[in-house]
Amino acid sequence: MQLSHYSDAQLAQAFSNGHEQALEVLIHRYKDKIYTSIYMLVKDKFLAEDIFQDTFLKIIKTIKAGRYDEQGKFLPWAIRVGHNLCMDHFRRARQHVNVTLPDGQDISVLFGAGDMASDGIEKRQVHDSVRKLVEALPEEQREVIVLRIYADQSFKQISELTGVSINTALGRMRYALLNLRKMIAENQMVLR
């Protein structure tokens, strides 16, 4: 059987047994969802790439050490690893002093996030508009939107990842959607 037909658990097992291509198949299978979930939390292309790489380094170490036991749930587990690394980054960042430019802006604006690759100018503009709207949400609402829509997590998984009840996760999603609708109406946007 070809590796592409293996289940996630079979690929993880094959990788732990020394079959290096098994990891490549897992990465190829989920890289977009994992990267997007990281990017939507950190909102910086280069930082997202670094955390994405760190995520897979941690995944590799965990599987190689024989500690991977998420039977059939590789994607939620991988996204949780990435999410935790993002939270670690935010905790460390809070300890750093912000550098402000003479015009009052944070120096990080000079290193702005690049556009995600998309087909067509119109599609890029819609993605950019949606991304900006999501970024404008309060952190807790943004986190739920990213995990639900971009990372395809269930509300049970979201509640476990964020450490809140399912009802709280549902409430945050509801308020996030209401806020997004309000921002779309206020900006008279047409999303196609």
N, C-alpha and C positions, 0 to 999 in steps of 0.2 A: 504494500500500500504506500502511496506517495505521502510525504510529510504533510502536504496541504490538506489531506483528508483526515489527519489525526485530530482528535479532540485537544482542547487546551491542556487537560490533565495528562494526556498521552505525550504531548510535546514537552511539557515540563519534565516528565519522567525520562523521556529520551534525552533531553538536555542534561539532566542530572547524571545520566549514564554515559555522558561523554559525546553525544551526538550534537555537535555545535550548530549544524544547520537547523535543528529544531527550534533554537532560540530565534534564529533569523525569521522563521515562519511566524512565530508568536509576535515578534516586533512588527513585521510587515502587516500582520492581521489587525493589530490594535494601535499602531503608532499614531494615526490621525486622532483617534478619540482621546488617547492619553495626553498627547501634546496639546490638543485644544482645551481639555479640561484644565491643564496647568496654565496655559496662556491666558485663559479667561479669568483665572484667579490673580495672576501676577501682572497682567497687562503690559508685558515687556517681552518682545520677541527674543532678545538675547538671553535674558534671565530664564525665560521659559525653556529655551534650548538647553541651557545649563542644568536646570532642574529635571528636564526630560532625560538627559544623559545620566544624571545622578539616580533617577528613578530606576533606570534599567541596570545600573551598576548594583543597586541595592537588590533588585530582583534576581540578578545573576548570583550574587553572594548568597542570598537566601535559598535559592534552588540548589546551588552547588553544595551548600552546607546541609542539605536534606531537611530543611525546615519549612518547605512549602507544603501546605496541606489543605489548600483551598479547593477542594474537589469540584471541578467544573466551574469555578468562579474566578478564573484568572483575571478577566477585565475589571470586575469590581475591586479585587484585591490590588491590582496594579494601579488603578486610579486612587485607591486609598493610600498607597505608598507615595504617589505623586502629591496627593493632597497634604499628607503629613509633612513632606519635604517643603511644600509651599508655606505651611504654617510655621515650620522651623525657620524658614527665611524671614517671615514677617516678625517673628519674635526677635531674631537677631537684628533686623533692620530698626526696630524700635529703640535699640540701644545705641544706634549711630546718630551723630549730629547731622541735621539737614544743612546743606549748603544752599544759600539763597543768592540768586543773581541780583544785580543792581535794580532791575525792574520789579523785584519782588517774587519772581517765579523761582521754583525749585530747579536746581541745576539739572535734574533728571530730564527736563523737557528737551535739553540739547541732545539727548540720546533716545529720542522718541521711538515708540514701537513701530515696526514696519507692518505693511499690510500682509495679511495672510494670502497665500497664493489661491487664486480663484480664476475661473474661466470668464473672460469678457469684462469689459469696463463696467457695464450696468450691474452685473452680479457682484463685482468688487465694491461698488458704491453701496449696494443694499447691505452686503456683509459689514461694511464699515459703519453704516448708519445703525444697524442692529447692535454691533459691538459697542458703539458709543453709548447707545441707550442702556445696554446692560451694564456698562461701566459706571453709568450715572446712578444706578440703584444703590441703596444702602448695602454695606458689605454682606450682611446675613441674607438678604434677598438675592443678591448677585450670586452668592455661593450656591444657593438652592437651584437657581436657574441654570447655572453652569453644570452642576452635577446631574440635573434632570434632563436637560435638553442636549447639551454638548457631550456629556459623558454617559448618557442613557442609563442612569441609575434609577432604581425604584425608590419610592419614598421610604421604604424600610431601610434600604441601603444608605440613603441620605441621612436618615435619623441616626444610624449607627456611626457614619463618618463624622457628622457634626456634633454628636453628643446631645441631641435634643429628641423630644418625643416625635412620633410620626405626625401627630396633630399640629405640633409647632412647625414642622417642616412643610406640611400642607398649607398652614396659615401664611408662612413666609412666601410660598409659591403664589398663593392667591394675591397677596399684597404686591408682589413683584409684577404679576401680570396686570393688575389694576394700574400700577404706576407706569408700566410700559405703555399701556393703552392711552393713559393720560398724556404721556410725553409725545406719543405719536400724534394724538389729536392737537395738542398745543403747537407742535411744529408743523402741522398740516402735511405730514409725511404720507407717501403712498409707497408701500412695500410690495413689490411684485415677486 
